[in-house]
Amino acid sequence: MDTIGQQKLWTFLAGANKAVVANCTQIRQGGGHRINDYMELVRKLAELQFMNRDYVLLYRGQNADHHNAKGNTTLKPSLLRASNGKNPNQATLVSRFDVLKKAETLLIDEYQQRSLLGKDRLKRQQILRWSILQHYEVCATPLLDVTNSLRIAASFASDGAGSEAFIFVIGVPNLSGAITASAEAGLQIVRLSSVCPPTALRPHIQEGYLLGEYPEMTGYDQKQYYANFEIDFGRRLVAKFRFNPRSFWKKRLFPKVERSVLYPNKNDPLFALAESIRSAL
């Protein structure tokens, strides 16, 4: 067995031609390792998963790399993101939590009226309510969308991007069941396909997961005990890749997943439910 605390973090840094040992701050402050095409990304992610065997790697695609005041990549949940370049103040956070609470009540009501599977679990577990509201973009929540599909993450990154897109690789503890809670890491990982009703298409197509704090912050009263930098999933960053979407995809071998496929709204009953809640907020 390995001696505890001896494991290293392997990554690809900007300008490096091979995997190296680095810390999270170096990864966050770097410009991102440039890749040319999808197959190169697959090969390098395979190497990172093999070298970082203590973590499960999940992915988030974005068309920009956002930074905090220290120049570090920041991956914050929507409820806690900055507005006008500054961290949200107390009034903003209280308002966001109030909207979230109202949305939760509406979601439970909609589930009951439509007799959807899982309504009892939804009533009992707040994290499940947040998961649906976040994934269907009803309102801001303390959760962050990720996926275990590299192709899906790269497709999201390419959507609406110019000449540059980013994939962020996040290391999480070993996954078990629909919800994985790790007191050591201070994380909860929700597998969306296990918490959304089977009629919901989006989480299955996107192979979606959600990341949240453990234990979850139920309101502003609890959030005030956390510094803003603590609630940033950039602190779990294993690697950052950048690419040009115009030359990255090979149509015959690995085509991009189009937006209409990623968001099958017309054929997704849960999207209609989410729309009714959004309009009521």
C-alpha positions as CSV (number, residue, x, y, z in Angstrom):
1,M,0.0,0.0,0.0
2,D,1.0,3.6,-0.4
3,T,2.0,5.8,2.5
4,I,-0.7,8.3,3.2
5,G,0.0,11.8,2.0
6,Q,2.6,10.7,-0.6
7,Q,0.4,10.9,-3.7
8,K,1.3,13.5,-6.3
9,L,-0.9,15.6,-8.6
10,W,-0.1,15.1,-12.2
11,T,-1.2,17.6,-14.9
12,F,-0.3,19.2,-18.2
13,L,0.8,22.8,-17.9
14,A,0.9,25.5,-20.6
15,G,3.9,25.0,-22.8
16,A,4.9,21.6,-21.4
17,N,5.2,18.6,-23.7
18,K,4.5,16.0,-21.1
19,A,2.7,15.5,-17.8
20,V,4.4,17.0,-14.8
21,V,3.8,17.2,-11.0
22,A,2.3,20.5,-10.0
23,N,0.0,22.0,-7.4
24,C,-3.6,23.4,-7.9
25,T,-2.5,27.0,-7.7
26,Q,0.0,26.5,-10.6
27,I,-2.8,24.9,-12.7
28,R,-5.3,27.7,-11.9
29,Q,-2.8,30.5,-12.7
30,G,-1.5,28.9,-15.9
31,G,-2.9,29.8,-19.3
32,G,-4.0,26.2,-20.0
33,H,-2.4,23.4,-22.0
34,R,-3.1,23.8,-25.7
35,I,-4.4,20.8,-27.6
36,N,-5.0,20.4,-31.4
37,D,-7.8,17.9,-31.7
38,Y,-10.2,15.5,-29.8
39,M,-7.9,12.5,-30.0
40,E,-5.0,14.4,-28.4
41,L,-7.4,15.4,-25.6
42,V,-8.5,11.8,-25.1
43,R,-4.9,10.5,-24.9
44,K,-3.9,13.1,-22.4
45,L,-6.9,12.7,-20.2
46,A,-6.3,8.9,-20.2
47,E,-2.8,9.6,-19.0
48,L,-4.0,11.9,-16.2
49,Q,-6.6,9.5,-15.0
50,F,-4.0,6.7,-14.8
51,M,-1.5,8.9,-13.0
52,N,-4.1,10.5,-10.6
53,R,-5.6,7.2,-9.5
54,D,-7.0,8.6,-6.2
55,Y,-9.5,10.8,-8.0
56,V,-12.4,10.4,-10.4
57,L,-12.0,13.0,-13.2
58,L,-15.1,15.0,-14.2
59,Y,-15.2,17.8,-16.8
60,R,-16.6,21.2,-17.4
61,G,-16.5,23.0,-20.8
62,Q,-16.7,26.8,-21.1
63,N,-16.0,29.3,-23.9
64,A,-14.0,31.4,-21.5
65,D,-11.6,31.1,-18.5
66,H,-12.8,33.3,-15.7
67,H,-10.4,34.5,-13.0
68,N,-10.6,35.9,-9.5
69,A,-8.7,38.9,-8.1
70,K,-5.6,36.8,-7.7
71,G,-5.6,35.7,-11.3
72,N,-6.7,32.1,-10.5
73,T,-9.3,30.2,-12.5
74,T,-12.6,30.4,-10.7
75,L,-15.4,27.8,-11.0
76,K,-18.1,29.0,-8.7
77,P,-21.8,27.9,-8.6
78,S,-24.2,30.4,-10.1
79,L,-25.6,31.5,-6.7
80,L,-22.2,32.6,-5.5
81,R,-20.8,34.1,-8.7
82,A,-19.6,37.7,-8.8
83,S,-21.7,40.5,-10.3
84,N,-20.0,43.6,-11.8
85,G,-16.6,42.1,-11.0
86,K,-17.3,41.9,-7.2
87,N,-18.4,39.2,-4.9
88,P,-22.1,39.3,-4.2
89,N,-23.0,41.3,-1.1
90,Q,-25.3,40.2,1.7
91,A,-28.4,41.7,0.1
92,T,-27.7,40.0,-3.3
93,L,-27.1,36.6,-1.6
94,V,-30.2,36.8,0.6
95,S,-32.3,37.6,-2.5
96,R,-30.8,34.7,-4.4
97,F,-31.5,32.3,-1.6
98,D,-35.0,33.6,-1.3
99,V,-35.7,32.9,-5.0
100,L,-34.2,29.5,-4.6
101,K,-36.4,28.6,-1.7
102,K,-39.5,29.8,-3.6
103,A,-38.4,27.7,-6.6
104,E,-38.1,24.6,-4.4
105,T,-41.7,25.0,-3.2
106,L,-42.9,25.4,-6.8
107,L,-40.9,22.3,-7.9
108,I,-42.5,20.1,-5.2
109,D,-46.0,21.4,-6.2
110,E,-45.3,20.6,-9.9
111,Y,-44.0,17.1,-9.1
112,Q,-47.1,16.4,-7.1
113,Q,-49.5,17.7,-9.7
114,R,-47.8,15.7,-12.5
115,S,-47.4,12.6,-10.3
116,L,-43.7,12.3,-11.4
117,L,-41.5,9.4,-10.1
118,G,-39.4,10.4,-7.1
119,K,-41.7,13.0,-5.6
120,D,-41.2,11.6,-2.1
121,R,-37.4,11.7,-2.3
122,L,-37.7,15.2,-3.7
123,K,-39.6,16.4,-0.7
124,R,-37.0,14.9,1.7
125,Q,-33.7,15.9,0.1
126,Q,-33.0,19.5,-0.7
127,I,-29.9,18.6,-2.8
128,L,-32.2,16.8,-5.2
129,R,-34.4,19.9,-5.6
130,W,-31.4,22.0,-6.2
131,S,-30.1,19.6,-8.7
132,I,-33.1,19.8,-11.0
133,L,-33.4,23.6,-10.6
134,Q,-29.7,24.0,-11.5
135,H,-29.6,21.6,-14.4
136,Y,-32.7,23.1,-16.0
137,E,-31.4,26.6,-15.4
138,V,-34.5,27.7,-13.4
139,C,-32.6,29.9,-10.9
140,A,-29.2,30.3,-9.3
141,T,-28.2,27.4,-6.9
142,P,-25.1,26.5,-4.9
143,L,-24.3,23.7,-7.4
144,L,-22.0,23.5,-10.4
145,D,-22.7,21.5,-13.6
146,V,-20.1,19.0,-14.8
147,T,-20.1,15.8,-16.8
148,N,-18.2,12.5,-17.0
149,S,-18.3,12.7,-20.8
150,L,-15.3,14.4,-22.4
151,R,-17.1,14.8,-25.7
152,I,-20.1,16.5,-24.0
153,A,-17.7,18.9,-22.1
154,A,-15.9,19.8,-25.3
155,S,-19.2,20.3,-27.1
156,F,-20.4,22.7,-24.4
157,A,-17.0,24.5,-24.6
158,S,-17.3,24.9,-28.3
159,D,-20.9,26.2,-28.2
160,G,-20.8,30.0,-28.8
161,A,-17.0,30.1,-28.6
162,G,-14.7,32.1,-30.9
163,S,-11.2,30.9,-31.6
164,E,-10.7,29.5,-28.1
165,A,-12.5,27.2,-25.7
166,F,-11.6,25.6,-22.4
167,I,-12.1,22.2,-20.7
168,F,-11.6,22.1,-16.9
169,V,-10.7,18.8,-15.3
170,I,-11.9,18.4,-11.8
171,G,-10.8,15.7,-9.4
172,V,-13.4,14.3,-7.0
173,P,-13.5,11.3,-4.5
174,N,-14.6,7.9,-5.7
175,L,-18.3,7.9,-6.7
176,S,-20.9,5.7,-5.1
177,G,-24.6,5.7,-5.8
178,A,-26.8,8.6,-6.8
179,I,-25.3,11.0,-4.2
180,T,-21.7,10.8,-3.0
181,A,-20.9,12.8,0.1
182,S,-17.3,13.2,1.3
183,A,-16.7,14.9,4.6
184,E,-12.9,14.8,4.0
185,A,-13.2,16.7,0.7
186,G,-16.2,18.8,1.8
187,L,-18.0,17.8,-1.4
188,Q,-21.2,16.3,-2.6
189,I,-21.5,14.8,-6.1
190,V,-24.9,14.2,-7.6
191,R,-25.4,11.8,-10.5
192,L,-28.3,13.5,-12.3
193,S,-29.5,10.4,-14.2
194,S,-30.3,8.8,-10.8
195,V,-32.3,11.7,-9.3
196,C,-34.3,13.0,-12.3
197,P,-37.4,11.1,-13.5
198,P,-36.8,8.8,-16.4
199,T,-38.8,11.1,-18.7
200,A,-36.1,13.8,-18.3
201,L,-33.9,13.5,-21.4
202,R,-31.3,16.3,-20.8
203,P,-29.4,14.7,-17.8
204,H,-29.1,11.4,-19.7
205,I,-27.8,13.0,-22.9
206,Q,-25.4,15.3,-21.1
207,E,-24.3,12.5,-18.7
208,G,-24.5,15.2,-16.1
209,Y,-23.3,15.5,-12.5
210,L,-23.5,18.3,-10.1
211,L,-20.9,19.4,-7.4
212,G,-21.8,21.0,-4.2
213,E,-20.5,21.8,-0.7
214,Y,-20.8,19.2,2.0
215,P,-22.7,19.9,4.2
216,E,-24.8,22.0,1.9
217,M,-25.4,25.7,2.7
218,T,-29.2,26.0,3.3
219,G,-29.2,29.8,3.4
220,Y,-27.3,33.0,3.9
221,D,-27.0,32.4,7.6
222,Q,-24.8,29.4,7.0
223,K,-23.0,30.9,3.9
224,Q,-21.5,33.7,6.1
225,Y,-19.3,31.2,7.9
226,Y,-17.5,30.5,4.6
227,A,-15.0,32.8,3.0
228,N,-15.7,33.5,-0.7
229,F,-12.5,31.7,-1.9
230,E,-13.5,28.5,-0.1
231,I,-16.6,28.0,-2.2
232,D,-14.8,27.7,-5.5
233,F,-14.5,24.4,-7.4
234,G,-11.3,25.8,-9.0
235,R,-9.7,24.4,-5.8
236,R,-10.3,20.9,-7.2
237,L,-8.7,21.7,-10.6
238,V,-6.5,18.9,-11.9
239,A,-5.9,20.3,-15.4
240,K,-7.0,23.1,-17.8
241,F,-7.0,22.6,-21.6
242,R,-7.6,25.1,-24.3
243,F,-8.3,24.5,-28.0
244,N,-9.6,26.1,-31.2
245,P,-13.1,24.7,-31.9
246,R,-12.7,25.4,-35.6
247,S,-9.9,22.9,-36.0
248,F,-10.6,20.6,-33.0
249,W,-13.4,18.5,-34.3
250,K,-13.1,15.8,-37.0
251,K,-16.6,15.4,-38.4
252,R,-16.2,11.8,-39.6
253,L,-14.6,10.4,-36.5
254,F,-15.6,12.6,-33.5
255,P,-18.2,15.2,-34.5
256,K,-19.4,17.9,-32.0
257,V,-22.7,17.2,-30.2
258,E,-24.9,20.0,-31.5
259,R,-26.8,22.3,-29.2
260,S,-30.2,20.9,-30.3
261,V,-29.1,17.5,-29.1
262,L,-27.6,18.7,-25.9
263,Y,-30.9,20.6,-25.1
264,P,-33.8,18.4,-26.4
265,N,-36.3,20.8,-24.9
266,K,-39.3,20.0,-27.1
267,N,-39.1,16.3,-26.2
268,D,-38.3,16.8,-22.6
269,P,-41.3,17.0,-20.2
270,L,-39.1,18.2,-17.4
271,F,-38.1,21.2,-19.5
272,A,-41.8,22.2,-19.7
273,L,-42.1,21.9,-15.9
274,A,-39.0,24.0,-15.4
275,E,-40.4,26.7,-17.8
276,S,-43.6,26.9,-15.7
277,I,-41.6,27.4,-12.5
278,R,-39.3,30.0,-14.1
279,S,-42.3,32.0,-15.3
280,A,-43.8,31.9,-11.8
281,L,-40.7,33.3,-10.1
